[in-house]
Amino acid sequence: MTQKLFPHPFSRRSFLRCAASLALMHSAIGNAQTTASPLKSGSVRGYVGTYTGTPGSGSNGEGIYLFEMNQASGELSHRKLVASTPNPSWIVIHPSRKFLYAVNEVKDYKAGTGSVSSFSIDSATGDLQAINTVQSEGSEPAHLSIDATGRFAFVANYGGGSVAVLPILPDGSLGTAVDIHRDSDSLGSVQPHNAPAGSFAFSGHDAPHAHMIAPDLANKYVLASDLGQDRIYCYRFDSTTGELSTSADQPFVTLPSGDGPRHFAFHPNGHWLFAIQEEASTITTFAYDQATGMLTAQHTISALPAGFAGSSFASEILVAPNGRFLYAANRLHDSIAVFAIESDGILRRVGEVPTMGDYPGQCRIDPSGHFLFACNRRSDSITAFRIHPSTGMPAFTGQYTAVGSPACITFAS
């Protein structure tokens, strides 16, 4: 169940925690000192959020970086550091393209919470100018999304087991949360129900851990996954007030105990939703009723190759813009699994490719749908892949982009 109250902080998985990065919690949030050059023809801007820390801490980023992506080759050219802000592990761009928002994945901003920061984007150079920072209303925020009207931001607090709605004001600044829900009661088992043989992928069933929150394509309902509870919640969304109300038809769906739902992705048709389970490394296809917000499980498939044994943590799930293929990232196995999406939404495995790096977290397809980028956190690199238009298979371009502890990449098209 969820309760509308302020949460108390919980500990994040120990192997993901970078304690030294918290030393930057009170660092300045603002621009870099130099000025970026105008965007070249045939390029789009890419912003990369990183895990920040001190040398040797394992979190080697410094904040948010600006890159330029060549739309013909997929090459990322390093532009510069545009915001020195602590642990911007998830960033999103406002529908107007005038503002950028970042979670600060920390737990000691104020009163045991993390924070969310807003920035204005210089349309000529891509530079960021800090606007303001507000409490995320839970510790260690891990995900952020914006509703279709651009008036509200949704934040999922992993450590706090809570989700919050932050109003976006006309000047791009963030207001105090207008709604907060804290996940409570039932927890899944430590041992994932569908884990590969010999797996020790145990990390998140000590407490509720809200991992993702996003609106559906109609902007009518908001879904939120809780890894510790093995649940995906569904809320009716009031786009006027920002309030989330629990759906009476189906407050949540439950995944197999211990499997740990992390992220989800809608198909472009709005009728299918795909959820990836971090600890079981599985993907579940749901039929989604746009009128009621109800989810009905249809099929589950492993994100790992047949015969895999041992430990791996699934991380990201992406649907190609054309709706034909789905991509899933695996950490420790360090691969991107590729699936064809059949006419009924069921997934058919096509194959997998290595990420050419260590511990891929977020992956992103560029606005054209031609390239896929993997953020390899432990090897301090982003790798680029060209997507085959017929088979959907990504092929490594040979391009490594060096950036300390990359957490996520997003494009301003």
Phi and psi in degrees as a GROMACS rama.xvg file:
@    title "Ramachandran Plot"
@    xaxis  label "Phi"
@    yaxis  label "Psi"
@TYPE xy
-119.686  149.171  THR-2
-126.181  141.248  GLN-3
-88.0372  88.5672  LYS-4
-159.997  167.698  LEU-5
-77.5688  133.011  PHE-6
-83.2342  161.92  PRO-7
-99.903  155.282  HIS-8
-76.6579  146.934  PRO-9
-119.672  163.583  PHE-10
-84.7002  139.309  SER-11
-81.8149  162.628  ARG-12
-50.3469  133.096  ARG-13
-62.0762  -35.5436  SER-14
-76.1961  -15.1137  PHE-15
-94.4888  -13.8287  LEU-16
-77.6043  138.317  ARG-17
-124.678  85.707  CYS-18
-59.5073  -35.8171  ALA-19
-63.5582  -24.6527  ALA-20
-66.8317  -22.8398  SER-21
-71.0192  -14.4659  LEU-22
-64.2982  -19.4425  ALA-23
-91.4594  9.83189  LEU-24
-55.1113  -39.6355  MET-25
-102.404  19.7376  HIS-26
-71.0617  160.446  SER-27
-68.19  144.556  ALA-28
-112.661  112.192  ILE-29
-173.174  -160.008  GLY-30
-82.784  163.266  ASN-31
-76.4497  169.699  ALA-32
-85.1429  -18.8837  GLN-33
-103.884  170.993  THR-34
-109.872  133.698  THR-35
-75.3088  156.12  ALA-36
-88.263  160.954  SER-37
-59.1449  153.558  PRO-38
-67.9234  135.439  LEU-39
-75.7244  153.848  LYS-40
-62.9225  138.56  SER-41
82.0405  13.4813  GLY-42
-124.77  159.625  SER-43
-128.086  155.485  VAL-44
-86.4137  139.374  ARG-45
-123.684  132.505  GLY-46
-109.305  135.72  TYR-47
-120.578  123.938  VAL-48
-93.5731  148.103  GLY-49
-133.905  164.641  THR-50
-89.2019  127.59  TYR-51
-104.944  156.401  THR-52
-179.988  -163.331  GLY-53
-102.228  157.805  THR-54
-52.4414  131.132  PRO-55
87.104  -2.12498  GLY-56
-80.1732  -15.5374  SER-57
92.1247  -6.8982  GLY-58
-120.554  102.842  SER-59
-106.222  1.64271  ASN-60
-79.4076  172.227  GLY-61
-122.904  -1.90896  GLU-62
146.269  -131.12  GLY-63
-108.802  129.418  ILE-64
-109.298  150.776  TYR-65
-108.989  129.196  LEU-66
-124.404  164.805  PHE-67
-119.515  124.811  GLU-68
-103.67  124.711  MET-69
-76.6691  119.107  ASN-70
-72.3647  -14.3252  GLN-71
-87.4736  -38.5957  ALA-72
-109.23  -17.7419  SER-73
81.4336  1.83597  GLY-74
-67.9568  135.94  GLU-75
-101.27  120.48  LEU-76
-102.882  135.044  SER-77
-72.5723  126.19  HIS-78
-98.1387  -69.7368  ARG-79
179.278  171.046  LYS-80
-78.3374  124.069  LEU-81
-113.212  -8.26388  VAL-82
-155.354  123.45  ALA-83
-94.1765  97.537  SER-84
-141.45  142.972  THR-85
-72.2567  129.626  PRO-86
43.9522  58.3618  ASN-87
-78.0645  73.4895  PRO-88
-80.5125  -10.0621  SER-89
-146.052  127.742  TRP-90
-129.513  146.86  ILE-91
-137.942  154.154  VAL-92
-108.607  136.634  ILE-93
-63.7384  147.235  HIS-94
-54.522  -26.9865  PRO-95
-75.6129  -12.8956  SER-96
67.0888  13.5976  ARG-97
-95.6254  -16.5784  LYS-98
-136.183  153.01  PHE-99
-127.517  141.758  LEU-100
-125.139  142.335  TYR-101
-137.498  135.784  ALA-102
-74.1105  150.777  VAL-103
-112.555  102.087  ASN-104
-77.5345  76.4269  GLU-105
-134.708  175.353  VAL-106
-129.398  8.78044  LYS-107
-132.642  36.9445  ASP-108
-70.1883  -59.6076  TYR-109
-151.88  134.211  LYS-110
51.1099  40.4956  ALA-111
73.0047  24.2794  GLY-112
-116.206  167.721  THR-113
-91.0404  -163.125  GLY-114
-148.237  167.931  SER-115
-130.176  134.133  VAL-116
-115.238  144.81  SER-117
-115.506  146.561  SER-118
-139.154  147.015  PHE-119
-92.0929  148.275  SER-120
-106.746  125.133  ILE-121
-72.5304  115.499  ASP-122
-64.1296  -26.3063  SER-123
-82.831  -39.3882  ALA-124
-112.57  -19.518  THR-125
84.8178  -1.83454  GLY-126
-59.5038  152.948  ASP-127
-108  138.076  LEU-128
-119.883  123.286  GLN-129
-62.5673  136.243  ALA-130
-105.204  -63.5724  ILE-131
-162.045  171.267  ASN-132
-134.011  136.05  THR-133
-130.678  163.529  VAL-134
-65.7745  142.794  GLN-135
-86.2564  -8.52811  SER-136
68.1699  35.6284  GLU-137
174.481  159.953  GLY-138
-84.9295  151.826  SER-139
50.3986  61.7457  GLU-140
-59.871  135.514  PRO-141
-119.06  -13.8474  ALA-142
-150.668  150.783  HIS-143
-147.092  140.855  LEU-144
-146.967  167.318  SER-145
-127.876  140.938  ILE-146
-73.6914  165.046  ASP-147
-63.615  -25.7995  ALA-148
-80.0136  -13.966  THR-149
76.9991  13.7961  GLY-150
-99.8771  -13.3873  ARG-151
-140.618  144.212  PHE-152
-114.009  138.849  ALA-153
-108.791  133.296  PHE-154
-127.993  136.421  VAL-155
-107.882  124.385  ALA-156
-101.063  105.102  ASN-157
-62.3409  -52.9177  TYR-158
-67.792  -31.4779  GLY-159
-89.1123  -11.5071  GLY-160
61.5892  36.5198  GLY-161
-138.816  160.745  SER-162
-126.348  149.954  VAL-163
-141.173  154.673  ALA-164
-113.564  122.04  VAL-165
-110.266  127.589  LEU-166
-72.9058  142.597  PRO-167
-104.441  118.454  ILE-168
-83.695  164.202  LEU-169
-55.9879  -29.6816  PRO-170
-85.8326  6.17946  ASP-171
90.7747  -8.99116  GLY-172
-73.232  159.837  SER-173
-99.4742  141.196  LEU-174
-100.017  177.099  GLY-175
-66.2926  144.624  THR-176
-51.6949  134.999  ALA-177
-96.0324  -12.9668  VAL-178
-156.545  141.929  ASP-179
-139.304  132.375  ILE-180
-125.659  130.802  HIS-181
-110.016  128.38  ARG-182
-74.7535  140.097  ASP-183
-148.797  172.751  SER-184
70.3673  -121.969  ASP-185
-50.6487  136.633  SER-186
-122.359  149.65  LEU-187
-79.491  174.487  GLY-188
-77.5295  157.67  SER-189
-67.0236  -39.8047  VAL-190
-83.5567  117.24  GLN-191
-62.0782  136.507  PRO-192
-62.7004  -38.7903  HIS-193
-109.443  27.1695  ASN-194
-66.1668  148.598  ALA-195
-61.974  159.361  PRO-196
-58.8415  135.025  ALA-197
75.7233  12.917  GLY-198
-76.3834  140.243  SER-199
-120.04  33.4193  PHE-200
-81.4643  69.5563  ALA-201
-112.311  125.279  PHE-202
-154.525  -20.7043  SER-203
-135.411  22.5359  GLY-204
-111.146  31.0058  HIS-205
-88.8242  -17.2325  ASP-206
-169.256  168.301  ALA-207
-61.9074  139.997  PRO-208
-140.115  94.303  HIS-209
-66.8294  124.345  ALA-210
-113.699  -27.0668  HIS-211
-152.621  148.349  MET-212
-146.411  133.05  ILE-213
-160.38  148.784  ALA-214
-78.3377  158.866  PRO-215
-76.4284  176.86  ASP-216
-68.9516  -21.5269  LEU-217
-89.9948  -4.10595  ALA-218
62.0745  27.2046  ASN-219
-101.599  -35.0475  LYS-220
-125.094  155.081  TYR-221
-121.779  131.102  VAL-222
-108.934  146.548  LEU-223
-143.034  129.075  ALA-224
-96.2723  141.39  SER-225
-122.955  111.116  ASP-226
-64.9985  -42.4732  LEU-227
-69.1211  -28.3773  GLY-228
-94.6455  -9.10888  GLN-229
57.6486  45.0493  ASP-230
-131.828  152.665  ARG-231
-119.632  116.219  ILE-232
-85.917  151.758  TYR-233
-127.022  125.142  CYS-234
-120.678  140.362  TYR-235
-77.0799  134.107  ARG-236
-108.87  126.559  PHE-237
-95.1017  105.602  ASP-238
-74.0837  -4.49074  SER-239
-89.33  -44.5631  THR-240
-101.506  -20.2513  THR-241
86.2196  0.810433  GLY-242
-72.6803  141.374  GLU-243
-106.898  124.576  LEU-244
-117.537  136.977  SER-245
-62.8152  132.784  THR-246
-67.3864  128.237  SER-247
-72.8239  -29.4157  ALA-248
-69.6844  -41.3106  ASP-249
-158.586  93.0471  GLN-250
-60.4306  -33.1642  PRO-251
-163.239  162.312  PHE-252
-113.589  150.919  VAL-253
-111.003  131.081  THR-254
-89.937  165.14  LEU-255
-54.3565  141.062  PRO-256
-57.8036  129.275  SER-257
87.1137  -9.37508  GLY-258
-72.2288  -31.6831  ASP-259
77.3787  73.3208  GLY-260
-61.306  128.578  PRO-261
-109.132  -70.2224  ARG-262
-122.873  165.089  HIS-263
-144.186  162.164  PHE-264
-145.417  136.621  ALA-265
-86.3273  145.73  PHE-266
-74.9296  150.392  HIS-267
-55.829  -23.5265  PRO-268
-77.1293  -9.36056  ASN-269
76.5675  -2.09212  GLY-270
-102.115  -9.61009  HIS-271
-126.183  143.384  TRP-272
-128.999  137.385  LEU-273
-116.381  126.593  PHE-274
-116.586  135.701  ALA-275
-107.59  134.242  ILE-276
-101.799  121.232  GLN-277
-65.4182  -45.2153  GLU-278
-88.9869  -25.6454  GLU-279
-92.4119  -15.6316  ALA-280
56.7417  48.7235  SER-281
-122.149  161.864  THR-282
-126.002  129.958  ILE-283
-113.584  130.854  THR-284
-90.5148  129.197  THR-285
-116.867  141.319  PHE-286
-81.0803  135.157  ALA-287
-118.342  125.639  TYR-288
-92.3628  108.471  ASP-289
-66.8598  -22.7675  GLN-290
-78.0929  -35.2938  ALA-291
-113.541  -13.9393  THR-292
78.0477  10.2821  GLY-293
-80.5268  141.625  MET-294
-111.295  137.359  LEU-295
-129.34  117.069  THR-296
-63.9974  134.788  ALA-297
-113.966  -38.0808  GLN-298
-166.682  146.152  HIS-299
-129.949  137.901  THR-300
-139.783  151.427  ILE-301
-76.4776  143.423  SER-302
-84.2793  -4.05712  ALA-303
-107.292  156.546  LEU-304
-67.2972  156.408  PRO-305
-56.9069  136.366  ALA-306
87.1398  -4.62132  GLY-307
-61.5257  139.264  PHE-308
-137.613  146.504  ALA-309
114.346  -160.57  GLY-310
-104.672  137.754  SER-311
-158.135  147.487  SER-312
-117.149  115.351  PHE-313
-69.7971  148.207  ALA-314
-126.974  -60.5602  SER-315
-120.625  154.793  GLU-316
-137.835  133.081  ILE-317
-136.089  142.168  LEU-318
-110.528  130.946  VAL-319
-59.6707  147.045  ALA-320
-55.1294  -30.1077  PRO-321
-81.8287  -3.47107  ASN-322
75.3106  7.76696  GLY-323
-91.6685  -24.8605  ARG-324
-134.763  154.658  PHE-325
-127.315  143.632  LEU-326
-125.209  138.773  TYR-327
-132.619  132.761  ALA-328
-98.6986  140.029  ALA-329
-121.91  124.805  ASN-330
-93.494  145.548  ARG-331
82.2908  -51.6106  LEU-332
-70.9472  -23.3922  HIS-333
51.8669  60.1057  ASP-334
-143.151  164.881  SER-335
-118.364  115.233  ILE-336
-86.0165  143.28  ALA-337
-120.2  132.868  VAL-338
-130.826  141.623  PHE-339
-86.2775  139.923  ALA-340
-97.5982  113.946  ILE-341
-75.1059  174.23  GLU-342
-63.9927  -19.5345  SER-343
-102.683  8.08293  ASP-344
88.3542  -5.7922  GLY-345
-73.7466  143.93  ILE-346
-93.2169  139.562  LEU-347
-122.744  122.78  ARG-348
-66.9363  132.885  ARG-349
-103.232  -39.7175  VAL-350
161.687  -163.747  GLY-351
-150.85  159.42  GLU-352
-132.11  146.576  VAL-353
-69.7421  147.909  PRO-354
-79.8406  -5.23721  THR-355
61.5603  26.9543  MET-356
-160.96  -175.215  GLY-357
-115.292  123.871  ASP-358
66.2738  66.7921  TYR-359
-71.2613  125.065  PRO-360
-96.2325  -101.807  GLY-361
-76.5816  143.423  GLN-362
-124.049  157.202  CYS-363
-149.134  140.251  ARG-364
-94.6075  137.387  ILE-365
-71.3432  166.511  ASP-366
-57.6571  -27.8537  PRO-367
-78.5067  -18.1335  SER-368
81.2278  7.67811  GLY-369
-92.6479  -23.0023  HIS-370
-129.458  147.738  PHE-371
-121.189  136.859  LEU-372
-120.516  135.24  PHE-373
-113.845  127.16  ALA-374
-91.0418  103.719  CYS-375
-93.3081  95.6462  ASN-376
-61.8152  -47.2889  ARG-377
-78.6114  -18.4033  ARG-378
-104.358  9.13854  SER-379
53.7905  48.2665  ASP-380
-152.627  154.627  SER-381
-113.892  128.874  ILE-382
-110.037  146.205  THR-383
-113.111  139.918  ALA-384
-132.378  137.087  PHE-385
-91.9179  129.698  ARG-386
-88.998  125.622  ILE-387
-69.4488  127.674  HIS-388
-65.4779  -26.1012  PRO-389
-94.8423  -45.1408  SER-390
-91.2164  -19.941  THR-391
79.3332  -2.41572  GLY-392
-74.743  133.666  MET-393
-81.7031  138.687  PRO-394
-119.308  127.96  ALA-395
-60.9429  130.926  PHE-396
-83.1269  -9.05942  THR-397
87.9187  2.54162  GLY-398
-99.6552  118.471  GLN-399
-107.358  132.821  TYR-400
-113.74  119.626  THR-401
-78.1914  126.561  ALA-402
-157.83  133.312  VAL-403
-66.6128  124.164  GLY-404
44.6483  59.6433  SER-405
-66.5534  133.984  PRO-406
-106.333  -38.1195  ALA-407
-160.283  157.043  CYS-408
-135.005  141.264  ILE-409
-142.368  155.689  THR-410
-116.021  143.884  PHE-411
-104.295  93.8841  ALA-412
